[in-house]
Amino acid sequence: MEERGERMGLQCRQHSASCHEFSVRCQPVQLRSLSAVTCSVWLAAYWLFVLTQNSMVLSAAIFITLIGLIVYLHFVKIDQESLLVIASLGIQMTSSYASGKESTTFIEMSQVKDVVINEAIYMQKVIYYLCILLRDPLDPQSVSEVVPLFQQRPRTMESELPFPKGGCFRARVQAHCWSSKPRLDCLVEVYRSCQEILEQRKTVSQTL
């Protein structure tokens, strides 16, 4: 089976012992691919125009191309993803899109049960992804939700998630198509840093 993921630079910033930031820059917009799609749409529209002699077809093709480009740059194409982990506050995930739009999600540290690297098989490919296990407010020993990191666009996969005390449970994870596609070596580096901060938080809470 093929391991999915791309080699890319991972920027790590350690603001303090309890505050680490990670940034993954995605591949830039491929002008060749955009040009190929645009030309295909316009050639198909021109062919329909020749058959129907209706000028509305050309207008519709231009309109669809512009709307599609705006949607792609504003909602799909991600330029950079960052993860800020602060032991006393929580975990902040930020996605910067090609259009300049930013999307931020914050998870309080009290909700975080653990951070793990999980693997799943999809389309005969082994997919590794970093995810946050959220604590169940009714049962602190259980997991209420799994939040994948460095990903976009929902997709459901079945995989096994580990328990901190051993064993695992099978769950249908609302995972996502990879946007930045970090490989396992990048995920391991982020995982180790997150575990270090989580251990610091446990030590501080035990001493109080």
N, C-alpha and C positions, 0 to 999 in steps of 0.2 A: 504494500500500500504506500501511497505517496504522502509525505509529510507536507502539510500546507503551511505557508508562511513565507515572508520575504525578509531578507537581510537588510537592515536599515540602522541608521544611527539612533542611539538612545541617549538623550541628554539627561544627566542626573545632577540635581542641585541639592546639596545638603545645607539648608538654611540654619539648622541647629540639630542637636542630637535627636530631637523629637519632631522635626519637621523636614520632610524630604519631598522633593518635587521631581517628577519624571515627565519628559516630553518626547513624543514620537512624531516625526515629520513624515507625512505621506508623500507619495509620488505626485508631482505636479500634473496639471491638466494636460492630457495628450492632445495637442492640436491636430495631429494626423487623424486620430480616431474621430474627433469632433467634425473635422472636414469631411471624412468619409461618410459619416452618418448624414450630414447636411446635404452632401451631393447626392446621396442615394434617395433622400426624401424629395429633393427638387427634381431629379431625373424621373422619378415615379410620377410626380405631379405634372411634369411636362408631357409625359406619355399619356396620362389621362386627359390633359388639355387637348392633345392632338386628336384623341378619339372623340371627345365630347364637344370640343370647341367652346368650352365654358371657362371664362377667365376667372371665375370664382375658385376654381381648383388651384390656380397659382397663388391667389391671395390666401387661401386656406393653408397652403404649404408653407408660406412665409410666416404666417401667424403661428402655426403649430411648431415650427422650428424655433422661433423666438421664445415661445412659452416653454418649450422643452428645455432650451438652454438655460433659461432663468431658474426653472425648477431644479435642474441638475446642479447648477452652481450654488443655489441657495439652500437646498435640502439634502443633496446626495453627496457631492464631492467635498471631502474633508481634507484640509491642508495640514492640520496639526491637531494632535490630541495630547492632553496633559493630565497628569494625576498628581494632586497635592494631598499629602498625608500628614495630618497634624494630630499628635497623640492626644492632646487635651480637647480637641474640637471634633474632628472627624475626617472624612475623605471627600475631596472635591474633584469631580471629573469635568473637564472642559473640552469641547470640540469646536474647532475653528474651521468654518466652511470657506470655500473658494470665493464666495461673494463678500466675505467679511463678517458674516453672521457668526455669533458665538452661542453655544448652548452649554449651560452649566447645570450639573446635578450634584447635590450635597447630601451626604449620609452622615448622621451623627455617630460618633464613635461608640456610644452606648448601644447602638443597634447592630454593630458589627460583631459577629461571633467568630469569624475567621476569614482568612484570605487564602485561597487554594489555587493550584494549577490543575485544571481538569482536562481530560481528553475525550474526544467524541469521534465517531466514524461517520462521515457524510460523503456520499458519492465516491466510495472507495478511497477516501482520503482521511488521514488522521489529522484532526484539528486540535491543537492545543490552545487553550484560552485561560486567562486569568479571571477569576470571579470572586465576588464578595458574598459570603454567607451571612444573611441577616438573621438576627436572633428573633425567635418567636416571643412576643411580649407575654403570652399566656404560659409558655413553657420555655424557660431560658435555655434548656438543654437541647431544644429542637431548632430546626431551621425553617423559617417561614418563607424565605424568598432567596433566589440566587440572582445576583446582579453581575453580568459579564462586563469586563473592562476592555477598552480599546476596540469597540465594535459598534456597528450600526446596522439598521434594517433587520427587523425581527425575523427569526426562523426557528422553528421548534425542532429540537433534537433530543433523543434519549441518551442519557449517559449516567454513569455512576459517580456519585459525589461522596467523598470520605467524611467520616465522623472524626472529630479530634481524638476521641478515645479509642479509635480502632473501628474496623468494619466500614460499611458503606451503605448507601441507600440509592435505589434507582429512581430517577425522576425525569420528567419531561421538562427540559430547560428551555426557556424562551431565549435562545441564543440569537446571534446576529451574523449577517454576512460581514466579513472582515473589511474594514476600511483601511486601517494602517497595516494590517497583517504582520504584526511582530512575530518573529520566530521564537522558538523555545528558549534560546539563550538570553534573549531580551526579557522574556517573561520571568525567567529564573532570577535575574538580577532585581527586578521589581519585587518579586515575591519575597526574596531574602530581606530586602529593606523593610517591607511591610511587616514581616514577622518580627523583625528587630524592634520596630516601634510598638507592635502589639505586646511583645514581651515586656518592654519598658512600662507600658501602661498597666499590665498585670502586676508588676513588681511594685509600682507606686500605689495601686489600689490595695494591695495586701499589707503595705506598711502603714496605711491610714487607719 
